[in-house]
């Protein structure tokens, strides 16, 4: 888990100062791991620290502190130099305190943010209790991050909360903004490891409320944009046109990709394989495209397709097995 600066920036832009609750430490069994966080504002929240009684209590405490911050004249509760309110540290045994059967305990840090904190060497570190002077152990962690790119795990370190910045590790290009494309984006976009580029032929084919951080591209001929995709990107092809789907597959095979999936039936894929061979692609290369995508056993509802695709993408071993099945 990591510090999602973009999500915090977007929430502040929409709601003003917001509360952030992050799991700093875990002992024993707990619903989520250190670094799991949620944002809280009047009337809403995003993210999760595991749900249930723990999240309910933490959200209530966060809203109380946020109300105090907003009630102060000129938001004087917030520190002017950092745009951050004084932190509250909560230690909660899940069984005795909250009646949960996890049996473990968690430490939560609750903060109010009116601005996104600065990062150093890709790490967001700030004092949440005790002395403001950075401890030596943290200085060493930051030095390691600068020299070797090694990000520290989220942790509470001598009164400082330490979290690596969220960085998308996988670039996903989704071709098509129809029902399945929308379901896929809604399913994949909340996952911080995915950076999504969404492509279609007209701006009005996209929904009005596209999630922040998604790159939308419009092109009369979307296949022309394949040349701009990184060779390490993963692609999901699901446009309204079989001809466009075929052209995208053709261009992708010539361009290179980490993974590509095509929506369609066995009959569609048989026809595509034949056409792609006629276009000069070898059977081995064509077999790198997965078709159909998702899990057909889940059904054809757009959300069911999206769930199957997301599950496959989160299990790299399953994706490799699918590719091997295609080659057979």
C-alpha positions, 0 to 999 in steps of 0.5 A: 500500500502507498500514499495516493497523492492524486486521490488526496489532491482531487478530494481536497479540490472537491470538498476542501480539507479532508480527513485521512485515516491510515493503518500504521501498524497491525498485530495479529489478524486484521481486516487490512494491512499497514498503508491501507487508507481512507479519505473522509469528508462531510457526507462521504468517504472513499477508500477503505481500511477494512469495513465493519466496526473499525471503519465505522468508528474511525470514520466517525472520529475523522468527521468529528475532527474535520468538523472541529477544523472547519469550525475554527476561524479561517481553519486555524486548526490547520498548520499553515506551513504544511496544510495539515492538522495535528494527528490523532493516533488510535490504538484498537484491539479489534476483539475487546474494543470493537467486538470483531473476531479477527483477534488482532490489533491495529494502530490508526493515524487520523490527520486533516489535510488541506494540501498534499504533503511534499514527498522526499525521494518518493516517500511521504514522511511527517511527524504524527507524535512526539518531536518534529526532528526527523529520526536517524532511522528515517534519514537512513530509509530516505537515503536508501530510497534516493540511492537505490529506489527502494521504497520503505513499507508503510510504518510508524517510525519513532513518531513519524508516519512513513508511506511511499508515494503511490505509483502506477506500475502497469499501464492499461489501455482500454479501447472502447467506452461502451458498456463493457469498457465502462464496467472495466474502467469502474472495476480497475480504476480504483486499483492503484497499480493501474494507470489507465488510458481510455480510447474511443472515437468521440468524446460523447461516448465517454461517461460524464463522471470519469474518475480522476487520473484516467487519461481519455483519448479521442481519435477518429481512427483509434488504431492510429494511437497504437503507435503512442502506447508504450511497448510494455502496456497491456491492452483490452480491445472491446470497441463497437466495431469488429473491423476496428477490433481487427485493425487494433489487433493488427497494429498491436501485433506490429507494435508490441505489448506486454499483454493484449485481450480481445472481447469476443466469441470463439467464432470471432477469434477464429475469423480474426486468427485467419485474417491476422495470418493473412496480414502476415502475422505468425500463429505463435505471435497471434496466440499472444492475444487472449480471446475471449477475455474474462471468465465465460462461466461468469456470464455476459453481463458487462460487470461480470465480464469486468470482474473476470478480466480484473481477476485474471489481470490480478493473477499473472499466473492465470494470464500466462496459463491463458496464453498457453491455452491459446497456443495449444 
